[in-house]
Amino acid sequence: MSSYSQTESGTSGRWISVITLALAAFIFNTTEFVPVALLSDIAQSFNITTSQTGLMLTIYAWMVSLTSLPLMLATRNVERKKLLLAIFVIFIISHILSYFAWNFTILVLSRIGIAFSHAIFWSITASITVRVAPAGKETQALSLLSTGTVLALVLGIPFGRFIGELTGWRNTFLIISILAACTAVILYRSLPAIPSVNTGSLKSLPILLKRPTLMCLYAITILAITAQFTAYSYIEPFALKVAEFSGHETTLILLTYGAAGILGSLLFSKFSGKFPKAFPVIALGCLTICLWGLLPLSANYHGFSLMTILWGIGIMSFGLIMQFQVLKQATDATDVAMSIFSGLYNVGIGGGALLGSIVSTHIGLSFVGEVGGVIACIAFLLMYYTSTRKDF
């Protein structure tokens, strides 16, 4: 197949490719976060505590962090469509192993295999999406890609919980593998060949490290996502044990959170261009307020649900603006910059899951939001400073 150029494909064909990548994003984010909704069931299955099970999130996230840049550099000259299909093969095989996992160690090992595919996927997908998007529609295409992330929260995690409660947590991973196989077929048929360009190399690292605004964005990412996952990693046991909501109410909360993420995506598309400096500051302000409000509002289901809406809007808006800003700050080495971003994002996920486990064990599950809120406040202040820089 010849190399891809926008003159060789109609606008509709390019949108099909973008939608396919968004579907892939949905699947990859569903599998990363779905254990959040299954922690209690997995823990019971292997006769361990939810805090111990939660460490699976940390291991997964930190494997992504450690391998994102090395794997991206190792594959930087590989044609992107072939690389995506290879990623899906590893992804599918690892999920089948998750389904058959006969002990917790095997489950963790299968998750490590998924983490390898995840590391490469998020290092290259944002730049691919921008490249295959119709001319002048790059921001909308990136927003659509992130909608896949939102739908993973709206549908993927609650659906995973529903399947887990109905037929057992193993079937959740099996269904994900089937969806991944179908998506791989669609990618094979719809995505054109995409040569590797502007990926960057090791020589790009010293250049990127000399960009203060980019370094601030990376630091903010670690802080904000650590804050987020200190609480969110344990939102299911928090809702069940601290707030004492029913299983049905907990599922509705997850749905509400995800649906609010869709609203956050829409707000990003509409207002981020008009208010590029204020938008990320407001998003982090929302995150900080919601984390601190987790415990006080746990006694009121309706109040908690309303707070969840603001929480979903804030974190999704933050994630979108950060991807956009990182790409803006590193147009000459997009894949290197995004692999670092993906790695640091997962440092935050892993760090938050670990911190949440420590807080749950030694202080109390009730306080995961309060601890996360302190870290979010630091991220908020750093974002305010960064937004005042001329190149932001």
TABEL-V370287 format. One record per backbone hydrogen bond with DSSP energy under -1.0 kcal/mol. CO is the residue of the C=O (numbers start at 0). NH is the residue of the N-H. If there is no record, write none. Layout:
{{CO	NH} {CO	NH}}
This chain:
{{4	7} {9	13} {10	14} {11	15} {12	16} {13	17} {14	18} {15	19} {16	20} {17	21} {18	22} {19	23} {20	24} {21	25} {22	26} {23	27} {24	28} {25	29} {26	30} {27	31} {28	32} {29	33} {32	35} {33	36} {37	41} {38	42} {39	43} {40	44} {41	45} {42	47} {48	52} {49	53} {52	55} {53	56} {54	58} {55	59} {56	60} {57	61} {58	62} {59	63} {60	64} {61	65} {62	66} {63	67} {66	70} {67	71} {68	72} {69	73} {70	74} {74	77} {78	82} {79	83} {80	84} {81	85} {82	86} {83	87} {84	88} {85	89} {86	90} {87	91} {88	92} {89	93} {90	94} {91	95} {92	96} {93	97} {94	98} {95	99} {102	106} {103	107} {104	108} {105	109} {106	110} {107	111} {108	112} {109	113} {110	114} {111	115} {112	116} {113	117} {114	118} {115	119} {116	120} {117	121} {119	123} {120	124} {123	127} {124	128} {125	129} {126	130} {127	131} {128	132} {133	136} {136	140} {137	141} {138	142} {139	143} {140	144} {141	145} {142	146} {143	147} {145	149} {146	150} {147	151} {148	152} {149	153} {150	154} {150	155} {151	156} {154	158} {155	159} {156	160} {157	161} {158	162} {159	163} {160	164} {161	165} {162	166} {163	167} {168	172} {169	173} {170	174} {171	175} {172	176} {173	177} {174	178} {175	179} {176	180} {177	181} {178	182} {179	183} {180	184} {181	185} {182	186} {183	187} {184	188} {185	189} {186	190} {192	3} {193	79} {197	333} {198	335} {200	203} {201	204} {203	207} {204	208} {207	210} {210	214} {211	215} {212	216} {213	217} {214	218} {215	219} {216	220} {217	221} {218	222} {219	223} {220	224} {221	225} {222	226} {223	227} {224	228} {225	229} {227	231} {230	233} {231	234} {233	237} {234	238} {235	239} {236	240} {237	241} {237	242} {238	244} {245	249} {246	250} {247	251} {248	252} {249	253} {250	254} {251	255} {252	256} {253	257} {254	258} {255	259} {256	260} {257	261} {258	262} {259	263} {260	264} {261	265} {262	266} {263	267} {264	268} {265	269} {266	270} {267	271} {270	274} {274	278} {277	281} {278	282} {279	283} {280	284} {281	285} {282	286} {283	287} {284	288} {285	289} {286	290} {287	291} {288	292} {292	296} {294	297} {296	299} {299	303} {300	304} {301	305} {302	306} {303	307} {304	308} {305	309} {306	310} {307	311} {308	312} {309	313} {310	314} {311	315} {312	316} {313	317} {314	318} {315	319} {316	320} {317	321} {318	322} {319	323} {320	324} {321	325} {322	326} {323	327} {324	328} {329	332} {332	336} {333	337} {334	338} {335	339} {336	340} {337	341} {338	342} {339	343} {340	344} {341	345} {342	346} {343	347} {344	348} {345	349} {346	350} {347	351} {348	352} {349	353} {350	354} {351	355} {352	356} {353	357} {354	358} {355	359} {356	360} {357	361} {358	362} {358	363} {363	366} {364	367} {366	370} {367	371} {368	372} {369	373} {370	374} {371	375} {372	376} {373	377} {374	378} {375	379} {376	380} {377	381} {378	382} {379	383} {380	384} {381	385} {382	386} {384	387} {385	388} {388	391}}
